[in-house]
């Protein structure tokens, strides 16, 4: 077991982004400053050397792969409005440590396509999670370390909660992000509601039309990048590489359905009801877990992880990354990679 005080040294990846460390393995939350060097100012990689496609469930999934074919598997899951390039610097770090790294495009993104035109373009949380289980089955992966942020955190959390036998360890940015539909009907503090402006925009016809228009969609997504990662000074080329994934023909429908479903404004499918009933009970996660909070992410809950600590009952560490925004793995790839290695050793 890696002690939280030697978090960066134990995994041998050099100095991390400054961390406030707390709540390790059930200890009381007590933030402590960690002396550290900053992350590199920009990405050192621009793409993935290997991109593949595989039929998995209702999808033909596009994914990047790095590292040895027979290494222990880590699956990295992106969020919105992002794509696999959020892990363009994380993947080589983990591959160099001997991991087989799988980075899939979620449904509606990049080269991932529905196998049938008749399949409902549904983005409710359990459907997206089952996509990743189907991908693991298609690639004959019994267990993997799952790590994600935003939609990716939610997806990884759900798999760890409902199918823990498939998850060796978990890294979840933002903690426990399983959507509670009842709670979604209650107002948040005004500042928190303000951060979710696009969710309410997508509930309107104007929002749907904006997502269907390539220019409006690109401008909206770039604005989200700028507002939720206020200190990340990405260049045009970095954004363009990810924005290409938004040209997927199912992207508008998937994004709109995801946010409308969360607010109770769009129906899910009956075939997922059994999973949603389990998720509404807020099941605990028992697998070894590292949770990460980004200090400057407007969606980071106050309390340094206290709001969701009781949902993780296995070996556990929590870290807050100072000066980092929402796209944590791309803003702080070294710290994210260290979290994966730490979770796998808990």
C-alpha positions as CSV (number, residue, x, y, z in Angstrom):
1,X,0.0,0.0,0.0
2,X,1.4,3.4,-1.0
3,X,1.4,6.0,1.8
4,X,-0.3,9.2,0.8
5,X,2.8,11.2,2.0
6,X,4.9,9.4,-0.6
7,X,2.3,9.6,-3.4
8,X,4.6,11.1,-6.0
9,X,7.9,9.3,-5.1
10,X,6.4,5.8,-4.9
11,X,5.3,5.6,-8.5
12,X,8.4,7.1,-9.9
13,X,6.9,9.6,-12.3
14,X,8.6,12.6,-11.0
15,X,7.1,15.6,-9.3
16,X,3.3,16.2,-9.6
17,X,1.2,19.2,-9.9
18,X,0.7,20.7,-6.5
19,X,-1.6,18.5,-4.5
20,X,-3.7,19.0,-1.4
21,X,-3.9,15.5,0.0
22,X,-6.6,14.3,2.3
23,X,-8.8,11.4,3.5
24,X,-6.6,8.4,2.7
25,X,-7.9,5.0,3.7
26,X,-10.6,6.3,6.0
27,X,-8.4,8.8,7.8
28,X,-10.0,12.2,8.7
29,X,-9.9,14.7,5.9
30,X,-7.0,17.1,6.6
31,X,-5.6,19.0,3.6
32,X,-1.8,19.3,3.4
33,X,0.3,21.2,0.9
34,X,2.7,19.1,-1.1
35,X,5.8,20.6,-2.5
36,X,5.8,19.9,-6.2
37,X,6.9,21.1,-9.6
38,X,4.3,22.2,-12.1
39,X,3.0,20.2,-15.0
40,X,4.4,21.0,-18.5
41,X,2.8,24.0,-20.0
42,X,1.4,22.1,-23.0
43,X,0.8,18.7,-24.5
44,X,3.9,16.9,-25.6
45,X,1.9,14.5,-27.8
46,X,-0.6,15.3,-30.6
47,X,-2.1,11.9,-31.3
48,X,-2.1,8.2,-30.8
49,X,0.0,5.9,-32.9
50,X,-2.6,3.1,-32.9
51,X,-6.4,3.6,-33.6
52,X,-8.6,0.5,-33.8
53,X,-12.3,-0.4,-34.3
54,X,-14.2,-3.3,-32.8
55,X,-17.9,-4.4,-32.7
56,X,-19.1,-4.3,-29.1
57,X,-22.7,-4.5,-28.2
58,X,-24.8,-2.0,-30.2
59,X,-21.7,-0.1,-31.2
60,X,-18.7,-0.3,-33.5
61,X,-16.2,1.3,-31.1
62,X,-13.2,3.4,-32.1
63,X,-10.4,3.3,-29.6
64,X,-6.7,4.1,-29.2
65,X,-4.4,1.5,-27.8
66,X,-0.9,1.8,-26.4
67,X,1.5,-0.3,-24.4
68,X,2.2,-4.1,-24.4
69,X,-0.7,-6.3,-25.7
70,X,-0.4,-8.6,-22.6
71,X,0.1,-5.9,-20.0
72,X,-2.4,-5.2,-17.2
73,X,-5.3,-3.2,-18.7
74,X,-6.3,0.4,-17.9
75,X,-9.3,1.9,-19.7
76,X,-9.4,5.7,-19.8
77,X,-12.8,7.3,-20.3
78,X,-13.3,10.9,-21.6
79,X,-16.0,13.4,-20.8
80,X,-17.9,16.1,-22.6
81,X,-17.1,18.2,-24.6
82,X,-13.9,16.2,-25.0
83,X,-12.6,13.1,-26.6
84,X,-9.7,10.6,-26.4
85,X,-7.2,13.4,-26.7
86,X,-7.8,14.2,-23.0
87,X,-5.4,11.3,-22.5
88,X,-2.9,11.9,-25.2
89,X,-0.2,12.5,-22.6
90,X,-1.5,10.1,-20.0
91,X,-1.5,7.0,-22.2
92,X,2.3,7.1,-23.0
93,X,3.1,7.5,-19.3
94,X,1.1,4.4,-18.4
95,X,2.3,2.4,-21.5
96,X,5.8,3.0,-20.4
97,X,5.0,1.4,-17.0
98,X,3.8,-1.8,-18.8
99,X,0.1,-1.1,-19.0
100,X,-2.1,-2.0,-22.0
101,X,-3.9,1.3,-22.3
102,X,-7.4,1.4,-24.0
103,X,-8.9,4.8,-24.7
104,X,-12.4,4.5,-26.4
105,X,-14.5,7.1,-28.0
106,X,-17.8,7.1,-26.1
107,X,-21.0,6.6,-28.1
108,X,-21.7,9.6,-30.4
109,X,-18.0,10.6,-30.5
110,X,-15.2,10.3,-33.0
111,X,-15.2,7.0,-35.0
112,X,-17.6,5.2,-32.7
113,X,-20.8,4.4,-34.6
114,X,-24.1,2.6,-33.9
115,X,-24.2,-0.7,-35.8
116,X,-27.9,-0.2,-36.7
117,X,-29.8,2.9,-37.8
118,X,-32.7,1.5,-35.7
119,X,-30.9,1.7,-32.4
120,X,-32.3,4.5,-30.2
121,X,-29.7,7.3,-29.7
122,X,-29.9,7.0,-26.0
123,X,-27.2,8.5,-23.7
124,X,-28.6,7.6,-20.2
125,X,-25.9,6.7,-17.8
126,X,-26.4,2.9,-17.6
127,X,-26.4,2.6,-21.4
128,X,-23.1,4.3,-21.6
129,X,-21.7,2.1,-18.9
130,X,-22.9,-1.0,-20.6
131,X,-21.0,0.1,-23.7
132,X,-17.8,-0.1,-21.8
133,X,-18.7,-3.5,-20.4
134,X,-19.4,-4.7,-23.9
135,X,-16.1,-3.3,-25.1
136,X,-14.3,-5.2,-22.4
137,X,-16.1,-8.4,-23.5
138,X,-15.3,-7.8,-27.1
139,X,-11.6,-7.3,-26.3
140,X,-11.7,-10.3,-23.9
141,X,-10.7,-8.1,-20.9
142,X,-11.9,-9.7,-17.7
143,X,-10.8,-6.9,-15.3
144,X,-9.2,-3.5,-15.8
145,X,-8.3,-0.4,-13.9
146,X,-11.0,2.2,-14.9
147,X,-10.1,5.9,-14.9
148,X,-12.2,8.8,-16.0
149,X,-13.5,12.4,-15.7
150,X,-16.9,13.9,-16.4
151,X,-19.0,11.4,-18.3
152,X,-16.0,9.1,-18.0
153,X,-16.0,9.3,-14.2
154,X,-19.7,8.6,-14.1
155,X,-19.3,5.6,-16.4
156,X,-16.4,4.1,-14.4
157,X,-18.3,4.7,-11.1
158,X,-21.3,2.8,-12.4
159,X,-19.3,-0.2,-13.6
160,X,-17.4,-0.3,-10.3
161,X,-20.7,-0.1,-8.4
162,X,-22.7,-2.7,-10.4
163,X,-20.0,-5.0,-11.8
164,X,-17.1,-4.7,-9.3
165,X,-15.7,-8.0,-10.5
166,X,-14.8,-6.3,-13.7
167,X,-12.9,-3.5,-12.0
168,X,-9.4,-3.9,-10.5
169,X,-9.2,-0.3,-9.3
170,X,-10.8,3.0,-10.0
171,X,-9.7,6.6,-10.5
172,X,-12.7,9.0,-10.5
173,X,-12.3,12.8,-11.0
174,X,-15.0,14.5,-9.1
175,X,-15.7,11.5,-6.9
176,X,-19.1,9.8,-7.0
177,X,-20.9,11.1,-10.1
178,X,-23.7,8.6,-10.4
179,X,-26.7,10.6,-11.4
180,X,-29.4,10.7,-8.8
181,X,-32.6,11.6,-10.8
182,X,-34.6,12.6,-7.7
183,X,-31.8,15.0,-6.6
184,X,-31.7,16.5,-10.1
185,X,-35.1,17.9,-9.5
186,X,-33.9,20.1,-6.7
187,X,-32.2,23.5,-7.1
188,X,-28.5,23.9,-6.5
189,X,-26.9,27.0,-5.1
190,X,-27.1,29.8,-7.7
191,X,-23.3,29.7,-8.4
192,X,-23.5,26.0,-9.1
193,X,-26.6,26.5,-11.3
194,X,-24.7,29.1,-13.3
195,X,-21.9,26.7,-14.1
196,X,-24.5,24.3,-15.6
197,X,-25.8,26.9,-18.1
198,X,-25.4,24.7,-21.1
199,X,-27.5,21.9,-19.5
200,X,-30.5,24.2,-19.5
201,X,-29.7,25.5,-22.9
202,X,-29.8,21.9,-24.2
203,X,-33.3,21.5,-22.7
204,X,-34.5,24.0,-25.3
205,X,-35.1,23.7,-29.0
206,X,-32.5,26.5,-29.6
207,X,-29.9,24.4,-27.8
208,X,-30.7,21.4,-29.9
209,X,-30.4,23.4,-33.1
210,X,-27.1,24.8,-31.9
211,X,-25.6,21.3,-31.4
212,X,-26.7,20.4,-34.9
213,X,-25.0,23.4,-36.5
214,X,-21.3,22.7,-36.9
215,X,-20.2,26.4,-36.3
216,X,-22.5,26.9,-33.3
217,X,-21.5,23.5,-31.8
218,X,-17.8,24.2,-32.2
219,X,-18.1,27.7,-30.6
220,X,-20.2,26.4,-27.7
221,X,-17.8,23.6,-26.9
222,X,-14.8,25.9,-27.1
223,X,-16.5,28.3,-24.7
224,X,-17.1,25.4,-22.2
225,X,-13.4,24.5,-22.4
226,X,-12.4,28.1,-21.6
227,X,-14.9,28.6,-18.7
228,X,-14.3,25.3,-16.9
229,X,-10.5,25.3,-17.3
230,X,-9.7,28.9,-16.6
231,X,-5.9,28.5,-16.4
232,X,-5.4,26.0,-19.2
233,X,-4.1,27.9,-22.2
234,X,-4.7,25.4,-25.0
235,X,-3.9,26.4,-28.6
236,X,-6.1,26.2,-31.7
237,X,-4.6,22.9,-32.8
238,X,-5.3,21.2,-29.5
239,X,-8.9,22.2,-29.6
240,X,-9.2,21.2,-33.3
241,X,-7.9,17.7,-32.7
242,X,-10.7,17.1,-30.2
243,X,-13.4,19.0,-32.1
244,X,-13.1,16.6,-35.0
245,X,-14.7,14.0,-32.7
246,X,-17.8,16.3,-32.5
247,X,-18.5,15.7,-36.3
248,X,-19.9,12.2,-35.5
249,X,-23.4,12.2,-37.0
250,X,-24.9,11.0,-33.7
251,X,-23.1,13.6,-31.6
252,X,-26.0,16.1,-31.3
253,X,-28.6,13.5,-30.5
254,X,-26.3,11.8,-27.8
255,X,-25.4,15.1,-26.1
256,X,-28.9,16.4,-26.1
257,X,-30.4,13.2,-24.8
258,X,-27.8,12.8,-22.0
259,X,-28.5,16.2,-20.5
260,X,-32.3,16.1,-21.0
261,X,-32.4,12.6,-19.5
262,X,-30.6,13.9,-16.4
263,X,-33.2,16.6,-15.9
264,X,-36.1,14.2,-16.4
265,X,-37.0,15.8,-19.7
266,X,-36.3,12.8,-21.9
267,X,-37.2,9.1,-21.4
268,X,-34.7,6.3,-21.1
269,X,-35.3,2.8,-22.4
270,X,-37.1,0.1,-20.4
271,X,-34.3,-2.3,-21.0
272,X,-32.1,-0.2,-18.6
273,X,-34.7,0.2,-15.9
274,X,-33.2,-2.5,-13.7
275,X,-29.8,-0.8,-13.7
276,X,-31.3,2.7,-13.1
277,X,-33.2,1.4,-10.1
278,X,-30.0,0.0,-8.6
279,X,-28.2,3.3,-9.3
280,X,-30.9,5.4,-7.7
281,X,-30.2,3.6,-4.4
282,X,-26.6,5.2,-4.5
283,X,-24.7,1.9,-4.3
284,X,-21.4,2.0,-2.6
285,X,-18.2,1.3,-4.5
286,X,-15.9,-1.3,-2.8
287,X,-13.0,-1.5,-5.3
288,X,-9.7,0.3,-4.5
289,X,-10.3,4.0,-5.5
290,X,-8.4,7.2,-5.9
291,X,-10.7,10.3,-6.2
292,X,-9.3,13.5,-7.6
293,X,-10.8,17.0,-7.3
294,X,-9.7,19.9,-9.6
295,X,-9.5,23.0,-7.5
296,X,-10.6,25.4,-10.4
297,X,-13.3,23.1,-11.8
298,X,-16.6,24.9,-11.2
299,X,-18.3,21.5,-10.8
300,X,-16.0,20.4,-7.9
301,X,-18.1,19.9,-4.8
302,X,-17.0,21.8,-1.7
303,X,-15.6,20.0,1.3
304,X,-12.4,18.4,-0.2
305,X,-14.2,15.1,-1.1
306,X,-16.4,15.0,2.0
307,X,-19.6,15.1,0.0
308,X,-19.0,11.6,-1.5
309,X,-16.6,10.0,0.9
310,X,-19.2,7.5,2.3
311,X,-19.8,6.1,-1.2
312,X,-16.3,4.5,-1.3
313,X,-15.9,1.7,1.2
314,X,-12.7,0.0,0.0
315,X,-9.1,1.1,0.1
316,X,-9.2,4.8,-0.7
317,X,-7.2,8.0,-1.3
318,X,-8.3,11.5,-2.2
319,X,-6.3,14.3,-3.8
320,X,-7.1,17.8,-4.8
321,X,-5.0,19.3,-7.6
322,X,-4.3,23.0,-7.1
323,X,-4.6,25.3,-10.0
324,X,-6.2,22.7,-12.3
325,X,-9.6,22.9,-14.1
326,X,-12.1,20.4,-15.4
327,X,-10.1,18.6,-18.1
328,X,-7.8,17.2,-15.4
329,X,-6.0,14.5,-17.4
330,X,-5.0,16.8,-20.2
331,X,-4.1,19.7,-17.9
332,X,-2.2,17.5,-15.4
333,X,-1.3,14.2,-17.1
334,X,1.5,13.3,-14.7
335,X,-0.7,13.6,-11.7
336,X,-3.5,11.6,-13.4
337,X,-1.1,8.9,-14.4
338,X,0.2,8.7,-10.8
339,X,-3.3,8.4,-9.5
340,X,-3.8,5.4,-11.8
341,X,-0.7,3.7,-10.5
342,X,-1.6,4.5,-6.9
343,X,-5.1,3.0,-7.3
344,X,-3.7,-0.1,-8.8
345,X,-1.5,-0.6,-5.8
346,X,-4.0,0.1,-3.0
